[in-house]
Amino acid sequence: MNPGASVSVIIPCLNAEATLAEAIHSALEQTVPPVEVLVIDDGSTDRSVAVAAAEGPKVRILHNTIGGPGAARRIGVSEAKGDFIAFVDADDVLDPTKHEKQLAVLQRSHPHTLAHTGAMIFRSDNRQAPTERLGGGLAVGRCLRTVFERNPVCGASSMLRRSVILELGNYDPDLVGTEDFGMSLMAASCCEFVYLPEPLYRIRRHGNNLSSRPCHMAYMHWLAQERFRQRRPEAFARLAAESVRQYMVEPVLRVAKEAHYRRDSDAYRQLLALAHRLVPDDSEIRRMWRKRWIPMDVLRWWDRITAGLHVPATETR
């Protein structure tokens, strides 16, 4: 490994004072230390900025005036000094050898190479044993179809040359929660993927994860695919029409319908509008579209009323 390799670590941060110091330490204590750790603050109202400022001169604090993790990653890459870019989310943790092992791959590979790693998922409350994040091993070599259909890459575990990220257009600030997927798609159009199966990245699960918002995530997942279609039309054209239908259109319909019957109001109207635009002849979506003006609170109230009317008759002897 070239001893002159320089790594910048980017940490998007929003109100993470309880976990941020651990994330920073895991970056600074790599066996190949980074040249800098960039904490991109997204307007935190807690002590996150003070926590970052206390971690020494290698930690630089930048402010995200746009908002969202996609914008934070974009700002970090634009301002980074390192030749290679790595990430850790403000509530996650890195294995000390992660960057050393990724650099060993990247420095002997073509510049258009993405190295990602295995990951473990753990709970903040420690009530459940950590579990392995599955699927990462599917994304190896030239794997555009796999990335498009399965999104198997732990995006925060990825390492790429900064020059390649900039060549691919940098992270999309409009993708809130799927910015990693968007970059994986762009990279899959021209990069070799290398998977290191060791769980070198640790993901903390808690109630505030964006993944707990299904309508929002379904919309953003589609938007990442749509942005890829717009920016790499020649690569998108290589995908089978059935693949596009099954993995780009049908998830929008499914999640919109599930949200309607679950009475989930979070981002539901935005997803329903997209579903109606994509497949206006779907009878169930048409029916939901006609009732879109009815507030979810009213539908919940109606559910309670009608549930009370369906009381089983008392058995007679």
Backbone torsions as a table, in degrees:
resi	resn	phi	psi	omega
1	MET	NA	135.8	178.8
2	ASN	-66.0	117.3	-178.1
3	PRO	-64.8	-13.7	-179.5
4	GLY	-88.7	4.8	-179.0
5	ALA	-61.4	133.2	-178.8
6	SER	-119.2	131.1	-176.7
7	VAL	-121.2	131.0	168.7
8	SER	-104.8	132.3	178.1
9	VAL	-106.0	129.5	-177.4
10	ILE	-110.2	130.0	-180.0
11	ILE	-124.3	101.1	170.7
12	PRO	-67.8	139.7	-172.1
13	CYS	-143.0	132.1	171.9
14	LEU	-145.1	109.5	176.4
15	ASN	50.6	58.3	-176.3
16	ALA	-121.8	32.4	-174.7
17	GLU	-59.0	-27.6	-176.8
18	ALA	-74.2	-24.2	-174.0
19	THR	-123.2	-12.4	-171.9
20	LEU	-62.1	-42.2	-178.6
21	ALA	-59.5	-40.9	179.2
22	GLU	-63.9	-40.8	178.1
23	ALA	-63.5	-44.3	179.4
24	ILE	-62.7	-45.9	-179.6
25	HIS	-58.7	-41.7	-178.3
26	SER	-65.6	-25.0	175.8
27	ALA	-80.2	-44.6	-177.8
28	LEU	-68.6	-27.5	-174.9
29	GLU	-94.7	19.8	174.8
30	GLN	-64.2	148.9	177.1
31	THR	-64.6	-24.5	166.2
32	VAL	-111.9	96.9	-173.7
33	PRO	-63.7	143.6	177.7
34	PRO	-72.7	156.8	174.3
35	VAL	-74.7	-21.7	-179.2
36	GLU	-165.3	156.9	169.6
37	VAL	-122.6	119.8	-178.5
38	LEU	-101.6	112.3	175.0
39	VAL	-93.8	116.5	-177.8
40	ILE	-100.8	101.9	-175.3
41	ASP	-83.6	133.5	-175.1
42	ASP	-105.1	41.7	178.7
43	GLY	80.2	37.0	-179.0
44	SER	-58.4	142.5	176.8
45	THR	-107.2	1.0	175.5
46	ASP	-101.0	-154.8	-175.5
47	ARG	-93.2	20.2	-176.2
48	SER	-56.8	-45.4	-178.8
49	VAL	-63.4	-41.1	178.7
50	ALA	-65.1	-39.8	177.3
51	VAL	-60.3	-46.8	179.9
52	ALA	-64.1	-41.6	-177.8
53	ALA	-64.0	-24.6	-178.0
54	ALA	-82.1	-2.1	-172.7
55	GLU	-93.2	6.4	171.7
56	GLY	104.3	177.4	-170.0
57	PRO	-70.8	-18.9	179.0
58	LYS	-74.8	-13.2	-177.4
59	VAL	-96.6	120.2	176.2
60	ARG	-109.1	137.2	180.0
61	ILE	-106.7	123.6	176.0
62	LEU	-118.7	154.1	-175.3
63	HIS	-112.0	131.2	-178.6
64	ASN	-92.1	100.3	-178.1
65	THR	-85.9	-11.3	179.3
66	ILE	-85.8	-44.8	179.7
67	GLY	101.5	142.1	175.9
68	GLY	98.1	154.4	-177.3
69	PRO	-68.4	-28.9	177.3
70	GLY	-65.3	-44.1	177.2
71	ALA	-64.7	-38.0	179.4
72	ALA	-61.8	-45.6	178.6
73	ARG	-63.9	-39.8	-179.9
74	ARG	-62.0	-46.4	178.7
75	ILE	-61.7	-44.7	-178.8
76	GLY	-59.9	-46.8	179.4
77	VAL	-62.8	-41.8	-179.3
78	SER	-61.4	-36.9	-175.1
79	GLU	-93.3	-8.7	-172.7
80	ALA	-67.5	148.5	177.5
81	LYS	-100.9	-19.0	-175.3
82	GLY	-75.5	156.8	176.2
83	ASP	-75.5	-29.1	-178.9
84	PHE	-118.0	146.0	-178.3
85	ILE	-114.6	130.6	173.8
86	ALA	-130.2	163.6	-176.5
87	PHE	-133.0	157.8	160.1
88	VAL	-150.6	128.5	176.6
89	ASP	-69.6	156.5	-171.1
90	ALA	-66.4	-13.7	177.4
91	ASP	-112.7	11.7	-178.9
92	ASP	-112.1	178.9	-174.3
93	VAL	-142.7	143.3	177.9
94	LEU	-103.5	144.4	168.2
95	ASP	-69.6	142.9	-176.1
96	PRO	-59.6	-23.7	-176.2
97	THR	-98.7	3.7	-172.2
98	LYS	-56.2	-53.1	-173.8
99	HIS	-70.3	-35.4	177.0
100	GLU	-59.2	-44.5	-177.2
101	LYS	-71.6	-36.5	177.8
102	GLN	-70.2	-41.0	179.2
103	LEU	-63.7	-35.0	178.5
104	ALA	-60.0	-33.1	176.6
105	VAL	-78.1	-49.9	-172.1
106	LEU	-66.2	-35.1	-175.9
107	GLN	-75.6	-15.9	176.0
108	ARG	-105.8	8.2	-176.2
109	SER	-113.6	169.6	174.4
110	HIS	-58.7	146.8	-179.9
111	PRO	-54.9	-31.9	178.6
112	HIS	-86.8	68.3	178.2
113	THR	-132.3	136.8	175.7
114	LEU	-114.7	125.1	178.1
115	ALA	-108.5	121.2	176.8
116	HIS	-126.3	165.4	-169.2
117	THR	-129.6	167.9	170.1
118	GLY	-68.1	164.7	-177.7
119	ALA	-147.0	152.8	173.4
120	MET	-113.7	143.8	178.7
121	ILE	-109.5	127.8	178.4
122	PHE	-131.7	157.1	-177.5
123	ARG	-98.2	144.4	178.6
124	SER	-60.0	-36.3	-175.8
125	ASP	-85.8	-3.3	178.5
126	ASN	57.6	22.9	179.6
127	ARG	-78.6	-17.0	178.4
128	GLN	-125.1	147.6	177.2
129	ALA	-67.7	146.4	176.9
130	PRO	-56.4	146.7	178.7
131	THR	-125.4	152.2	-179.7
132	GLU	-78.8	135.3	172.4
133	ARG	-75.8	123.7	-173.5
134	LEU	-95.0	157.9	169.8
135	GLY	102.0	-17.0	-175.7
136	GLY	-58.0	-33.6	-177.9
137	GLY	-67.1	-10.0	176.8
138	LEU	-72.7	-25.7	-174.1
139	ALA	-95.1	85.7	178.6
140	VAL	-136.4	150.0	179.5
141	GLY	66.6	-146.0	174.2
142	ARG	-86.1	111.5	-164.7
143	CYS	-138.3	41.1	-177.1
144	LEU	-58.6	-48.0	-177.8
145	ARG	-60.9	-42.0	179.7
146	THR	-62.8	-45.3	-180.0
147	VAL	-63.9	-43.1	-179.4
148	PHE	-62.3	-42.5	-173.9
149	GLU	-85.1	-36.3	-168.7
150	ARG	-112.2	-20.0	-174.8
151	ASN	44.5	57.3	-171.6
152	PRO	-85.9	-7.8	-172.8
153	VAL	-82.8	131.9	167.4
154	CYS	-76.2	97.2	-169.8
155	GLY	-58.8	-37.8	-178.5
156	ALA	-69.2	-16.9	177.9
157	SER	-85.1	-8.0	-173.6
158	SER	-71.4	149.0	169.1
159	MET	-131.1	133.7	179.8
160	LEU	-139.3	158.4	169.0
161	ARG	-66.8	140.2	179.3
162	ARG	-59.4	-39.2	-178.0
163	SER	-61.8	-34.2	179.9
164	VAL	-72.2	-41.3	177.9
165	ILE	-59.9	-42.8	178.7
166	LEU	-66.4	-39.3	177.1
167	GLU	-60.2	-34.4	-179.4
168	LEU	-82.7	1.0	176.7
169	GLY	99.6	3.4	-179.8
170	ASN	66.2	178.3	-177.3
171	TYR	-73.5	145.2	-175.8
172	ASP	-87.1	117.6	-178.5
173	PRO	-68.0	-17.7	-179.2
174	ASP	-80.9	-13.2	-178.8
175	LEU	-92.7	98.9	-175.8
176	VAL	-96.4	99.2	-178.5
177	GLY	102.4	-14.7	177.2
178	THR	-125.0	19.7	179.7
179	GLU	-62.3	-33.4	177.1
180	ASP	-67.3	-42.4	177.0
181	PHE	-60.9	-42.6	178.1
182	GLY	-59.1	-43.2	178.8
183	MET	-69.3	-37.2	177.3
184	SER	-61.3	-40.6	177.6
185	LEU	-62.9	-47.3	179.7
186	MET	-61.1	-43.6	-179.7
187	ALA	-65.4	-36.6	-178.0
188	ALA	-66.3	-15.3	178.2
189	SER	-76.2	-14.7	-175.7
190	CYS	-149.7	-2.8	-173.7
191	CYS	-112.5	152.7	166.7
192	GLU	-84.8	135.9	177.1
193	PHE	-102.5	133.4	176.1
194	VAL	-120.6	129.5	-176.9
195	TYR	-108.8	125.0	173.2
196	LEU	-101.5	109.8	-168.7
197	PRO	-71.8	-15.5	178.5
198	GLU	-60.7	142.1	178.3
199	PRO	-76.5	77.3	-175.1
200	LEU	-87.7	-2.1	178.8
201	TYR	-127.9	137.1	-179.2
202	ARG	-118.6	122.4	-176.5
203	ILE	-101.2	125.1	177.9
204	ARG	-92.8	124.9	177.0
205	ARG	-100.3	136.1	176.7
206	HIS	-156.8	176.1	-173.1
207	GLY	-66.8	-16.8	-176.9
208	ASN	-94.4	1.5	178.2
209	ASN	-61.0	139.3	177.1
210	LEU	-59.6	-25.8	-178.4
211	SER	-64.9	-13.1	178.1
212	SER	-84.7	6.6	179.0
213	ARG	-116.0	86.0	-169.8
214	PRO	-62.8	-40.5	-179.0
215	CYS	-65.9	-45.4	178.5
216	HIS	-58.5	-47.8	-175.8
217	MET	-68.0	-36.3	178.0
218	ALA	-63.8	-41.0	178.5
219	TYR	-65.2	-45.7	-177.1
220	MET	-68.9	-31.8	175.8
221	HIS	-63.2	-46.1	176.6
222	TRP	-62.1	-42.4	-177.5
223	LEU	-63.0	-37.4	176.7
224	ALA	-61.7	-43.0	178.1
225	GLN	-66.6	-38.6	179.7
226	GLU	-67.1	-41.6	177.2
227	ARG	-63.2	-37.7	176.4
228	PHE	-63.1	-42.5	178.2
229	ARG	-59.2	-40.7	-178.2
230	GLN	-71.2	-37.3	-172.2
231	ARG	-92.3	-23.9	179.1
232	ARG	-131.5	61.6	-174.9
233	PRO	-59.6	-34.0	-178.8
234	GLU	-68.7	-35.7	177.5
235	ALA	-73.9	-40.9	179.2
236	PHE	-61.2	-36.7	-178.1
237	ALA	-64.0	-19.8	179.0
238	ARG	-77.9	-12.8	178.9
239	LEU	-78.6	140.7	179.7
240	ALA	-67.4	144.3	179.4
241	ALA	-57.9	-37.6	179.4
242	GLU	-65.2	-36.4	177.3
243	SER	-64.3	-42.8	178.6
244	VAL	-62.8	-43.9	179.9
245	ARG	-63.0	-47.9	-173.1
246	GLN	-72.8	-35.0	-171.1
247	TYR	-111.7	-4.8	178.1
248	MET	-117.7	-40.1	-176.1
249	VAL	-93.4	-50.5	-174.2
250	GLU	-60.9	-36.5	177.0
251	PRO	-60.9	-34.4	177.8
252	VAL	-63.3	-46.7	179.6
253	LEU	-62.3	-46.4	-176.3
254	ARG	-62.1	-48.0	-176.7
255	VAL	-68.9	-36.1	177.1
256	ALA	-62.4	-43.9	178.9
257	LYS	-66.2	-43.0	178.6
258	GLU	-61.7	-40.8	-179.5
259	ALA	-65.4	-38.1	179.6
260	HIS	-62.2	-47.8	-176.6
261	TYR	-77.9	-18.0	174.3
262	ARG	-88.5	-9.9	-177.2
263	ARG	60.2	44.3	179.7
264	ASP	-92.6	111.6	-175.5
265	SER	-86.9	-14.1	-175.0
266	ASP	-68.1	110.1	177.9
267	ALA	63.3	13.9	-177.4
268	TYR	-65.6	-45.7	-175.8
269	ARG	-62.0	-39.7	178.3
270	GLN	-62.2	-43.1	-179.1
271	LEU	-70.2	-39.1	178.2
272	LEU	-62.5	-42.0	178.5
273	ALA	-60.4	-40.3	178.0
274	LEU	-66.0	-45.0	-179.9
275	ALA	-60.0	-41.8	179.8
276	HIS	-66.6	-34.9	178.5
277	ARG	-71.2	-37.6	-176.7
278	LEU	-74.9	-42.1	-176.3
279	VAL	-136.0	74.4	-175.7
280	PRO	-67.9	-15.3	-178.0
281	ASP	-94.2	3.5	175.3
282	ASP	-72.3	119.6	-172.5
283	SER	-62.7	-38.6	-178.8
284	GLU	-69.0	-41.4	177.5
285	ILE	-65.4	-39.2	177.8
286	ARG	-60.9	-41.6	180.0
287	ARG	-65.5	-42.7	177.8
288	MET	-64.6	-37.4	-178.8
289	TRP	-64.7	-39.3	178.7
290	ARG	-65.3	-26.6	-178.6
291	LYS	-100.1	12.0	-173.6
292	ARG	-62.6	-23.6	-177.3
293	TRP	-75.4	-15.1	-178.6
294	ILE	-79.1	121.2	179.6
295	PRO	-62.5	146.9	179.2
296	MET	-60.7	-32.8	178.2
297	ASP	-60.2	-39.2	179.1
298	VAL	-67.0	-42.2	178.7
299	LEU	-64.0	-38.9	177.1
300	ARG	-63.3	-43.1	178.4
301	TRP	-60.6	-43.5	179.3
302	TRP	-64.4	-38.5	176.9
303	ASP	-58.5	-43.0	-178.8
304	ARG	-66.6	-40.8	179.8
305	ILE	-62.8	-50.2	-176.8
306	THR	-68.2	-32.1	176.8
307	ALA	-63.8	-36.5	179.3
308	GLY	-69.7	-23.2	-179.4
309	LEU	-80.1	-17.4	-177.2
310	HIS	-102.2	64.1	178.5
311	VAL	-91.9	126.8	-178.4
312	PRO	-58.9	139.2	178.7
313	ALA	-66.3	144.9	179.2
314	THR	-72.1	134.3	-179.3
315	GLU	-66.2	141.7	174.1
316	THR	-103.3	147.4	179.9
317	ARG	-87.6	NA	NA
